[in-house]
Amino acid sequence: MAQLRQDVEPAEAGLDAEALDRLDRHFARHVDAGRLPGYLVAVARGGRVAHLTTYGLRDVAAGLPVEPDTLWRIYSMTKPVTAVAVLLLVEEGRLSLDDPLDRHLPAFAEPRVYEGGAGADVRTRPAAGPILIRHLLTHTAGLTFGFYHRHPVDALYREAGLEYSVPPGAALAETVELYARMPLQFDPGTQWNYSVASNVLGRVVEVVSGQPLDAFFAERILGPLGMTDTGFHIAPGQADRLAELYGETDEGGIEPVPGLPVHGRPRFLSGSGGLVSSAHDFHRFMELLRRGGELDGVRLLAPQTLALMTRNQLPGGATIRSFGAPVHREPGNDGLGFGFNVSVVTDPARTLAPSHLGTYGWTGVATTAFWVDPAHDLTVQFMTQVRPKSLKVFPELRRLVHAAVAD
């Protein structure tokens, strides 16, 4: 077990210590007011951690504090790891970004697209073209989530038991087969819609590699990077370090809620949101990204492959807001493009929170977040465990870190 530690003082890394103190006080107020159980925040520059703070509790009922080695369900911060897995196979020539999905998963042959109606009266038509691997990486495949409650196809997912992406007790292969029976919301490549696509990618990795997703991750990514605390489940010896999962109440407080099963290997290995990780481990993953695909002499991806992953892939330089399905056409998605499972700042003047051109990252549903700012050689991670309703941490975090960059 390795633990994240602060390497240098903020001033040595060109960071303003007083501004970082303001950041800590801001989130401490959230904890003291009962809106967060506790948190960890780490800011690094040039790979050196210059600010590391833990505050509050990882388990409120037990009175256990957040510590640098606390384990967190990172949910959708799993997606960039899945993207790296796919790109490893692309570099090996075993997969192409322009492969039709049905070449590897025949159930997706001849996809159909929603045309009208609802429920049993839904009308569909043949898709204008196949789903490609790049469509899955960019969330432009036409897939969706059942929990949106915004489109008739969302309702079909719920009727099929997919409101939370997986039917109870199902494994990855059978769940992805079920996705394949759902109509697409739109023709592949014509809109952006955040979806179950990374679960499909996880299954593609299994089929192409001939390995279960957890074994491929461990052998090809987590092991080589020294991410020994990261996986789809925790060992008995790690259990006391796992943070409790909470949900925001209607009154703005928090209460314990169930999460993905992580005590013992799960049947459903989610490339969309299944990983548990630590601050140390995720710092190492961010370093892989920041350094262009290499860390401590271990190269996983070529620099040009990493650059492809982390630049906007939406057509014509579109943003998530302009290219997104209606559910995503909100101000918070302005100025943001999308790469391979990461958002990318394309217009800092239009983003909701202060940002720098080319900054990329993603978040998790339990209010975890990370980003890499290449222009300032900066990486940031924030860990807590609250499924929010109205709580908005990410814009606040961006604003406060932005103010701390002194050069």
C-alpha positions in Angstrom: 0.0 0.0 0.0 1.4 3.4 -1.1 0.1 6.7 0.2 0.0 10.1 -1.5 2.3 12.7 0.2 3.0 16.3 -0.3 6.4 16.8 -2.1 7.0 20.5 -2.1 5.6 23.7 -0.6 3.1 25.6 -2.8 5.4 28.5 -3.5 8.0 26.1 -4.9 5.4 25.0 -7.5 4.2 28.5 -8.3 1.0 28.2 -6.2 -0.4 30.7 -3.8 -0.6 29.2 -0.3 -3.2 31.7 0.9 -5.5 30.9 -2.1 -5.1 27.2 -1.3 -6.0 27.9 2.3 -9.2 29.5 1.1 -10.0 26.4 -0.9 -9.6 24.2 2.2 -11.7 26.5 4.3 -14.4 26.6 1.6 -14.8 22.8 1.5 -14.4 22.5 5.3 -17.5 24.7 5.6 -19.4 22.2 3.5 -18.3 19.4 5.9 -19.1 21.4 9.0 -22.5 22.2 7.6 -23.2 18.5 7.0 -23.3 18.8 3.2 -20.2 16.6 2.8 -18.9 13.9 5.1 -15.3 14.7 4.4 -12.9 15.2 1.5 -9.4 14.9 0.1 -8.0 17.5 -2.4 -4.6 17.3 -4.0 -2.9 19.8 -6.4 0.3 18.9 -8.2 2.5 20.8 -10.6 5.1 19.1 -12.7 4.1 15.9 -11.0 5.1 17.2 -7.6 2.2 17.3 -5.0 2.2 20.9 -3.7 -1.1 20.8 -1.8 -2.7 17.8 0.0 -5.5 18.2 2.4 -7.8 15.8 4.1 -10.7 16.9 6.3 -13.8 15.4 7.9 -14.9 11.8 8.0 -14.8 8.8 5.6 -17.4 7.1 7.8 -19.6 9.4 9.8 -21.3 6.8 12.0 -18.0 5.2 12.9 -16.2 8.5 13.3 -13.4 7.4 11.0 -11.4 10.3 9.5 -10.5 10.8 5.8 -6.9 9.9 5.4 -4.5 10.0 2.5 -4.9 6.2 2.0 -8.7 6.3 2.0 -10.4 4.3 -0.8 -13.1 5.9 -2.9 -15.6 4.7 -5.4 -14.6 6.8 -8.4 -17.5 5.8 -10.6 -17.2 7.6 -14.0 -13.6 8.5 -13.5 -13.3 4.8 -14.5 -14.1 5.9 -18.1 -10.7 7.4 -18.9 -9.1 4.2 -17.7 -11.3 2.2 -20.1 -10.3 4.6 -22.9 -6.6 3.8 -22.2 -7.5 0.1 -22.3 -9.1 0.5 -25.8 -6.2 2.6 -27.1 -3.7 0.0 -26.0 -5.5 -2.5 -28.3 -5.6 0.1 -31.0 -1.9 0.6 -30.8 -1.3 -3.2 -31.0 -3.4 -3.3 -34.2 -6.0 -5.6 -32.6 -8.7 -2.9 -32.8 -9.3 0.2 -34.9 -11.1 3.4 -34.0 -13.1 3.0 -37.2 -14.0 -0.7 -36.7 -17.7 -1.2 -36.9 -18.8 -2.4 -33.4 -20.6 -5.4 -34.8 -17.2 -6.8 -36.0 -16.4 -7.5 -32.4 -20.0 -7.7 -30.9 -22.3 -9.1 -33.6 -25.4 -8.3 -31.6 -24.9 -4.7 -32.7 -25.3 -5.5 -36.4 -27.9 -3.5 -38.3 -28.7 -1.0 -35.5 -32.1 0.8 -35.6 -32.9 4.4 -34.7 -35.9 5.8 -32.9 -38.3 7.5 -35.2 -41.4 8.1 -33.1 -44.0 6.8 -30.7 -43.5 5.4 -27.2 -43.6 2.1 -25.3 -45.0 -0.7 -27.4 -45.8 1.8 -30.2 -42.2 2.9 -30.7 -41.3 3.2 -34.4 -37.7 2.7 -35.6 -35.8 2.8 -38.9 -32.4 1.4 -40.0 -29.5 3.5 -38.8 -27.7 5.6 -41.5 -24.5 3.8 -40.7 -22.8 1.4 -38.1 -21.7 2.3 -34.6 -17.9 2.7 -34.7 -15.5 2.3 -31.8 -14.7 6.0 -31.9 -18.4 6.7 -31.4 -18.4 4.8 -28.2 -15.2 6.7 -27.0 -16.9 10.0 -27.7 -20.4 9.2 -26.6 -21.8 9.8 -30.0 -23.1 6.2 -30.7 -26.8 6.9 -30.0 -26.9 5.0 -26.7 -28.3 6.5 -23.5 -29.0 6.0 -19.8 -32.3 5.0 -18.5 -32.3 7.4 -15.6 -32.5 10.5 -17.8 -36.3 10.4 -18.1 -36.1 12.8 -21.1 -36.6 10.6 -24.3 -38.8 7.6 -25.2 -35.7 5.5 -25.6 -34.7 6.2 -22.0 -38.0 4.7 -21.0 -37.3 1.6 -23.1 -34.1 1.1 -21.1 -36.0 1.3 -17.8 -38.6 -1.2 -19.1 -35.7 -3.5 -19.9 -34.3 -3.2 -16.3 -31.6 -0.8 -17.3 -32.5 2.3 -15.3 -29.1 1.9 -13.5 -27.3 0.4 -16.5 -27.4 -3.2 -15.4 -30.2 -5.6 -14.4 -29.9 -7.0 -10.9 -27.4 -9.9 -10.9 -26.4 -9.6 -14.6 -22.9 -9.9 -15.9 -21.2 -7.6 -18.4 -21.7 -9.8 -21.5 -25.4 -10.3 -21.0 -26.0 -6.7 -20.1 -24.3 -5.5 -23.3 -26.4 -7.9 -25.3 -29.4 -6.2 -23.8 -28.1 -2.8 -24.8 -27.9 -4.1 -28.4 -31.6 -4.8 -28.5 -32.4 -1.2 -27.7 -33.0 1.4 -30.5 -30.5 4.2 -30.8 -31.7 7.7 -30.0 -30.0 9.1 -33.1 -27.8 8.0 -36.0 -24.2 7.3 -34.8 -21.9 10.3 -35.0 -24.7 12.9 -35.2 -25.1 14.0 -31.6 -23.5 13.7 -28.2 -25.3 11.8 -25.4 -23.6 10.6 -22.3 -24.4 6.9 -22.0 -23.6 3.3 -21.3 -21.0 3.3 -24.1 -18.1 2.7 -21.8 -19.7 -0.6 -20.6 -19.9 -1.6 -24.2 -16.2 -0.7 -24.6 -15.4 -2.8 -21.6 -17.0 -5.8 -23.3 -15.1 -5.0 -26.5 -11.8 -5.1 -24.5 -12.8 -8.5 -23.1 -13.6 -10.0 -26.6 -10.6 -8.6 -28.4 -8.1 -9.4 -25.6 -9.6 -12.7 -24.6 -9.4 -11.6 -20.9 -12.0 -10.5 -18.3 -12.0 -6.7 -18.0 -10.5 -6.7 -14.5 -7.7 -9.0 -15.5 -6.9 -6.8 -18.5 -6.9 -3.7 -16.4 -4.7 -5.3 -13.7 -2.2 -6.7 -16.2 -1.9 -3.9 -18.7 -2.7 -0.7 -16.8 -3.0 -0.9 -13.0 0.0 -3.2 -12.4 2.5 -1.4 -14.7 1.5 1.9 -13.1 1.8 0.7 -9.5 -1.9 1.4 -8.9 -2.1 -1.4 -6.2 -5.2 0.0 -4.5 -7.3 0.2 -7.6 -9.7 -2.4 -8.9 -13.3 -3.5 -9.3 -13.4 -4.8 -5.7 -11.5 -4.5 -2.5 -9.6 -7.2 -0.6 -10.6 -7.9 3.0 -7.5 -6.1 4.2 -8.6 -2.9 2.5 -12.2 -2.8 3.8 -11.5 -0.5 6.8 -10.1 2.2 4.4 -13.2 2.3 2.2 -15.2 5.5 2.5 -18.9 5.2 3.2 -21.2 6.3 0.3 -23.8 9.0 1.0 -26.6 10.6 -0.9 -27.7 14.2 -0.6 -31.1 14.6 1.1 -33.9 17.0 0.0 -32.9 19.2 2.9 -29.3 19.4 1.8 -27.8 17.0 4.3 -26.4 13.5 3.7 -27.5 10.0 4.5 -25.9 6.6 3.7 -27.0 5.0 0.4 -26.2 1.7 -1.3 -23.5 1.7 -4.0 -22.0 -0.8 -6.4 -20.9 -4.0 -4.6 -17.2 -3.9 -4.1 -16.7 -6.5 -1.3 -15.8 -9.4 -3.5 -15.5 -9.6 -7.2 -18.7 -8.3 -8.9 -20.4 -10.1 -11.7 -20.8 -6.9 -13.6 -17.4 -5.3 -14.4 -18.4 -1.8 -15.3 -16.0 0.0 -17.7 -18.3 3.0 -17.1 -18.1 3.3 -13.4 -16.9 0.3 -11.5 -13.5 1.2 -10.1 -12.4 1.8 -6.5 -9.2 3.8 -6.1 -7.0 5.9 -3.8 -5.5 9.4 -4.1 -2.0 7.9 -4.6 -3.2 5.6 -7.4 -5.2 8.2 -9.2 -2.4 10.7 -9.0 -0.3 8.1 -10.9 -3.0 7.7 -13.5 -3.1 11.5 -14.0 0.7 11.5 -14.3 0.4 8.9 -17.1 -1.9 11.4 -18.9 0.2 14.5 -18.1 3.4 12.8 -19.3 2.0 11.7 -22.6 1.5 8.0 -21.9 4.6 7.2 -19.9 5.4 7.0 -16.2 8.6 6.0 -14.4 10.0 4.4 -17.5 6.9 2.5 -18.3 5.3 3.6 -21.6 1.7 2.5 -22.1 0.7 4.7 -25.0 2.6 6.7 -27.6 2.5 10.5 -27.1 0.4 11.0 -30.2 -2.2 8.5 -29.0 -2.5 10.3 -25.7 -2.8 13.6 -27.6 -5.6 12.1 -29.6 -7.4 11.0 -26.5 -7.2 14.4 -24.8 -8.2 16.7 -27.7 -11.7 17.6 -28.8 -13.1 14.9 -31.1 -16.6 16.4 -31.8 -17.1 17.3 -35.4 -16.2 20.8 -36.6 -15.0 21.8 -33.1 -18.5 21.5 -31.6 -19.1 21.7 -27.9 -21.0 19.3 -25.7 -23.7 22.0 -25.4 -24.0 22.6 -29.2 -23.7 19.0 -30.3 -25.4 17.4 -27.3 -28.8 15.8 -27.1 -31.4 18.2 -25.4 -30.6 16.9 -21.9 -27.0 18.2 -22.3 -27.8 21.6 -23.7 -27.1 23.5 -20.5 -24.7 26.4 -19.8 -22.3 24.2 -17.9 -21.4 22.4 -21.1 -20.5 25.5 -23.1 -16.9 25.9 -24.0 -16.3 22.1 -23.5 -15.5 19.6 -26.2 -15.1 15.9 -25.7 -12.1 13.6 -26.4 -12.0 9.9 -25.6 -13.9 9.7 -22.3 -12.7 13.1 -21.1 -14.1 16.6 -21.5 -11.7 19.2 -23.1 -11.8 22.9 -22.6 -12.1 24.5 -26.1 -13.1 28.0 -25.2 -12.2 29.2 -21.7 -14.2 32.4 -22.2 -17.4 30.4 -22.3 -16.9 27.8 -19.6 -19.0 28.1 -16.4 -15.9 28.0 -14.2 -12.5 29.5 -14.9 -10.5 27.2 -17.1 -7.5 27.1 -19.4 -7.5 26.0 -23.1 -6.8 22.3 -23.5 -7.6 21.3 -19.9 -9.2 17.9 -19.8 -10.7 15.6 -17.1 -13.9 14.1 -15.9 -15.9 13.6 -12.7 -17.7 10.8 -10.9 -21.3 10.6 -9.7 -20.2 10.5 -6.0 -18.7 14.1 -6.4 -15.2 13.0 -7.3 -13.3 15.0 -9.9 -10.0 15.3 -11.7 -8.4 17.4 -14.4 -5.1 17.9 -16.1 -4.1 21.4 -17.2 -1.3 21.1 -19.8 -0.7 24.8 -20.1 0.2 25.1 -16.4 1.6 21.5 -16.0 -1.1 21.1 -13.3 -3.1 18.1 -12.0 -6.0 18.3 -9.5 -8.1 15.6 -7.8 -11.0 15.9 -5.4 -12.4 12.9 -3.5 -15.5 12.6 -1.4 -18.5 10.2 -1.5 -21.8 12.0 -2.0 -24.3 11.4 -4.7 -25.7 14.9 -5.2 -29.1 16.4 -6.0 -28.3 20.1 -5.9 -24.7 20.2 -4.5 -22.3 21.7 -7.1 -18.7 21.2 -6.1 -16.9 21.1 -9.5 -17.3 24.8 -10.5 -16.3 25.9 -7.0 -13.2 23.7 -7.1 -12.2 25.0 -10.5 -12.6 28.7 -9.4 -10.6 28.2 -6.2 -7.7 26.3 -7.9 -7.6 28.8 -10.7 -7.1 31.6 -8.2 -4.1 29.6 -6.6 -2.1 29.4 -9.8 0.5 32.2 -9.3 2.4 31.9 -12.5 
